[in-house]
Amino acid sequence: MSRIVRDSDVVELNGPPVFSFGQRLRANRVIRNDGTYRGKDIGDVLVQKGEVGYVVSIGTFLQQFYIYGVEFLGSGHRVGMKRSELEPVDSYEEVDDLPLPEES
């Protein structure tokens, strides 16, 4: 059921994450519970293809991949997903230098 790539040539962690916190993303496939989502049976659908969510966390897996914690408001599920399972909804421009609050 799992398609974990353990090839040493694939190491996403050599660069920055592709997606950013708060970015709006779309699932490009159906995501089922692999046993790591509590309260659902293995095989239960967590995310439908095309469902839209927002990045709420960024972690790593197997010291190779970024895992994006995506909150899907429609289903109410927060699911960890790989880059290959997601696509951006909008063009997203990263702001390099955010303004700081004024000091009084």
N, C-alpha and C positions, 0 to 999 in steps of 0.2 A: 504494500500500500504506500510505503514511503519511498520517495525518489531522492534520497540524500546523495549528493555528489561528494564523494570523498577524494576527488582528484586533487593532487597537490598543486596543479596548475591554476585552479580556481580559488583565488583568495581576494575577496572583495575588500577585506580589511586593510589592504595596502593603500587604499584611497579613502576619501571621505564618503559618508553615506550619500546615496543618490537622492533620497527624499529627506525633507526637513520637518521639524515639529510643526504641527498645525496644517501641514499640506493636505489638500483634498485629493483623495485617491479613489480609484475604482478597482474592484476585484475583477480580474480577467478570467477567472474560473470559479467553479463551485468549490468551497472549502468545507471539508467534513472533519469532524472530531477524530483525531488520531489517538485519543485517550488522555490527552493533556488538558482538556477543557472540563472542569468540574461541573457536575450536575447534568451532563449530557452523555448519552450512550455513544460508544465508538461507532462511527459511521454516520451519526446524525449530522445534518447539514447545519453549519454555523453561518455561512455567508453564501448568498446567491451570486452567480455571475452577474456583473454589472452593478452590484450594490456599492454605494458610495460611503466612504468613511474618512476619518481624519487621523493623522499620525499623532499619537499621544506618548509614545516612547520609542527609543531606539536601543536595541541590545545586540548581542552577537551570539553565534551558534557555531560550535566546532572550531573556533578560532579561524573561521573562513568567511562566514556570511554575516551580513547585517540582518537582524530580524526587526521588523517594524511593527510595533504595537499599534493596531488600527482600531479605533472605536467606530463601529457601524451604528449610527443612530436609528436606522430603520428597524434593525433586529435587536438592538441593545447589546450586541456582543462586542467584546474587546478581544481581538484575535492577533496572535503573532504571525506575521507573514513575511515571506522572502520577496526580494525584488522582482523575481520572475512571475509572481502571482499578482502583481499590482501594476497599475498604469496611472499617470497623472490625469486629473479631470481638466484642470485649467493650466494655462501656462503659468509657471510659478517663478517669480523673480526673487532671488535671495537678496536680502538687504545686508550688505557687508558692515555698515556702520550705523547702528541705531542711535538716535539722539538720546542723550542722558537727561534725566530730570534736572530742572533748574535748582541750584542750591540757594537757600535763603539765609 
